[in-house]
Amino acid sequence: MSGSDARLFGGIEAGGTKWLCVVGRAPDDIRAERRVPTTTPTATLDAVIEFFRQQQAELGRISGAGIGSFGPLDLHRASARYGFITATPKPGWAETDVVGPLSRAFGVPVAFDTDVNAAAVGEGRYGAARGLETFLYLTVGTGIGGGGLAGGRVLHGLVHPEMGHVRVPHDQATDPFPGICPFHGDCLEGLASGPAMQARWGRPADALPSDHPGWALEARYLALALHGFVCTLSPQRIVLGGGVMEQPHLLPRVRHELGQLLNGYIQAPVLTGDLTQYLVAPALGRRAGVVGALSMAEQAATAPP
């Protein structure tokens, strides 16, 4: 290989419990991989930088790096805090510069976005949203977050989408649980994330049997949020990932609930029937974020100056 075909890139999915780091070019061309526990910012970033230094010594120089990170983030390049994790509830990580240390260590372009936008990029290029220009990726796990593309461009604006913190109807008589979000209490994440399910029912989500009433409630909350996203953003498809969504019975429940809520109002063939082509699981599974980070790195390295 020669020219851009020979380039290697670094991809990072920065999560609240671990950072997944890879060197490669595509899902089927990963040359090295390491999981780094999320401890303190200094220790975590030092371990990540050391991994890439080792791999560059063995595999050759990377041409760019991409980071999909938990947030909130500062994504405005003109900002003095560009590349920072900002007001995160993750202890010790508020106001942490993520891009700066990596950029200084390797002297290459570093792309930076939310973990869910990175996952959307990965699914759009290689996975369940391939060929679509406007779609969403929502993860339901330790937290709830959403991102996506509109007209082929990653969704950004005032900041970045915070789909996990939308308000959904909360019937206090049916569900008196107050929610766990430290900012909003009973927003979507506060009511329907994995930790919210555990706090409400006293057991982790994956320990609840499929006929437990918690699953009907979970599907309802997710469908209520998705109804709002469908009506406001008009995505061509929604990809639902994250650990909670790995329960095989949940996605069909959410499809059914969303179909009931839409009630035939939006006239699109993909929204008829059982919605199996509209609400889908990620084709890349749990690797969507890091694969998207690799694609972001390639875009940054090949962008015109």
N, C-alpha and C positions, 0 to 999 in steps of 0.2 A: 504493500500500500504506500501511497505517497500523498503529499499535500494534506488537505483537510481530512481525507479518508484515514490517515494514520494518526490523527489526534486522539489523545486520551483526555477524559474529563473526570472531575471529582464531583460526586453527588453526596449530599448530606440530608438526611431527614432528622431534624432536631426535635426530639420529643421530650416530654416531661419526665420520662423514666429512663430513656436511652436515646443515644444518637446513633443512627445507622449510617455508616460511611462506606462508600464504594468508589472504585476506580474502574472506568470502562467507557463504553460508548452507547450501549443499548441493552435492553433486557436480556438478550441472548449473547451479550459480549461484556460480561462483568469479569474483570481480571483479579480484583481483590476486594475483600469486604471485612468490616469490623464493626462490632457493636460496642459502644462506649457508654458506660452507665452515666446518667445525668446526676452529678453530685454538685460541687460548687462550680460557678462559671470558670474560674481559673483552671481548676483541675480538669474539667471536661474539655475546654478548648485546648489546653496543652496536650491532652491525649489525642484529640482529633488532629492537631497539627503534626504530632509525632507520627501518626499513622500515615498521613500523606507524604511526609518526608521519607519514611521508609519505603513506601511504594514508588515514589519518584526515583529513589536510588536503584530500585530493582527493575521497574517497568519503563522508566523514562518520564519526562516532564509532562505534567498536566497542562492543558491549554486554557482551562477555565474551571471554575467551581460553581456549583449551584446549591443553594440552601433553602429547604422548605422547613420552616420553624413554627413551633408553638408561639403564641403571641399573647397580647397584641404587639404589633410591630410598627416601626416607623419606616415607611417605604418611599418617602419623598426624598429624591436625590438632592434637592436643594437644602434640605434640613440639616442642621448641625448634628442631629441624632439619627441620621440615615443609617440603617443597618443595625439598629438597636431593638432588643426586646424591651418594651416599655412597661406599662402598668400591669404586669402579669401577677396573678395570685400565687405563682410558683415561688416558694420561699427562697430568698437570696438572689433571684434572677431579674428583678425589676431594674430597669435602666442598665442593661448589659449590652455592651458593644459586641456583636457577633461577627459582622462583616470585617471590621477593622483589623483584628488580629490575623484573620485568614488572608486578607488582601496584602498585609505587610509581610506575612511569612512567605508568600509564594509569588507575589507580583503579577498576578493574573486577574482577568475580569472575574468578579464574583457576583452572580445573580442571587437575589434575595427575595423571598416571598413567604406567604403563609404555607403551612404544611398542606392545607386543603387545596390551595391554589396549585401547589406543586403536584399534588395527586391528580387534580383535574388536568393539568398539562400532560401528565403521564398517560392517563386514560384517553385523552384526546388524541395523542399521537400513536399510541400502541394498543389501546384497550377498548373498553366498552363504549366509548364515545368517538371512536375513530370516524373521521369523515363529517363530523358535525361541527358547526360553527358556534352554536349557542346551547350550552348545557351546564348542569350543575353537578358538583360532587359534594355530598354531605357525609360526614363521618359521625357515627354515634358510638361512643366508647367512654373513656375516662372523662371526656368532655364532648361537646357537640360543636362542630364547626362546619362551615360551608364556603365553597368558592366555586369558581367556574370561569367559563369564557362566554363572551357576548360578541357576536360578529367576528369571531376569531381572535379576539383580544381578551387577555386575562382581566377579570373584574377588579377594578380599582376605582377610587373616587376620593371622597373626603379622607378616608383611610383605606381600609379593606373591608370586605363583607364580614359581618359578625352575625351569621345566621343562627348560631346557637343561642343568641340572647334576644331573639324576638319574643314578644309576648303571645301566648296562646290562651284561648278561653280555658279558665280553670274553675270548674264546678266544685266549690269548697264542700258542698254537702256530700257529693259522691267521692271526692278525693280531698280530705282535709289536710293532707301533707303540705307543709308550707314551702317546700323547695329548699335547695341547698346552695344556690348561687350566692356568693358573698356580696355581689353587687345588686342583684335584682330579686333574689329569693326564688319566685316561681316563674322565671322565664323558661324557655324550652330546655336549656341545659339543666336548670335547677330542678325540673320535673322529670326529665326523660333520659339523662345521662346514666351511665353505669353506676356511678356512686349514688345518684339519686334513687335508683331502683333498690340498691342495697340498703340505703338509709330508710327507705319507706317500708321495705318488706323484711329487713333483718337478715337477708341472704344475698350473695352475689347474683347477678342476673342469670349467669349460666347454671346456677343451682336451682332455679325455679323450674318446675315441670311445665311442659308446654300448655297444660290446661289451667295454669295458675291465672287468676284474674288480673295479675299485673301485666300480662302480655297484651290483653285487650286494651288496657289503659295506655300502655306504651305505644301501641299501634295508633290509637286515637290521637295522642299528642303529636306524634310524628306526622300523621296525615294532616292535622290542622295546620302545622307549619308549612308543609309542602303545598297545601292548597293556596296559601298566601304567595309562595314563591312562583307557583304555576301562573297565578293570575297577574302578578306584577312583572315577572321577568320573562315569561313565556319560553321556558327552555324546551329544546327539542327532545331532551332526555334528562333523567336524573339518575345519577349513580349513587347508591347508598352503601357505604363501607363502614368500617369500625367494628370493634369486638362485639358489641351488643347485637349488631346486624348479622353476626355469624350464626345465630340461632335460626335453623332452616325454616321454621314455621313463621318467623316474624315478617319477612318480606311479603309473602302472600297476604298476610293480615293488613299490612300497610297499603298494599295495592287496593284491597277491597274497600278499606276506609276512605282512601282518596277518591276512588270512583264514586262512592256514595256522596261525598262532600261536593264534588264537581257537578254531579247530577246532570251530566249531558250538556252543560252550558257551553263549554268551549268545544267548538266543532273542529276536531282534528282526528283523523283516522287512528292515530297512535293512542288516543285517549278513549277509544271504544273497547269493549270487551274487558279482559282481565288485567290490562295494563302491563302484561309481561314484557313488552318491548319498550315500555316507557320508564318504569321503575326497575332498575337492574342492579345486580351486584357488580363490583369492580372486577374486570377481567384480569387485572394484575394483582388482585388480592391485596395483601399487606405491603406489597412492594411498589404500589402506585406512587407513593410520595417520593421515594428515593429514585425511581425511574424518571419521574417528572423533574427532579432536581438535576439529573444528568442532562435531560433535554434543555433545561434552563441554562446550564453551563455551556452547552454547545451553542445556543443562541447568543449568549453573551460573548463568547469567544469569536464568533463569526460575524457579529454585528459590525456595520461600518463605523469608523471612528467619528 
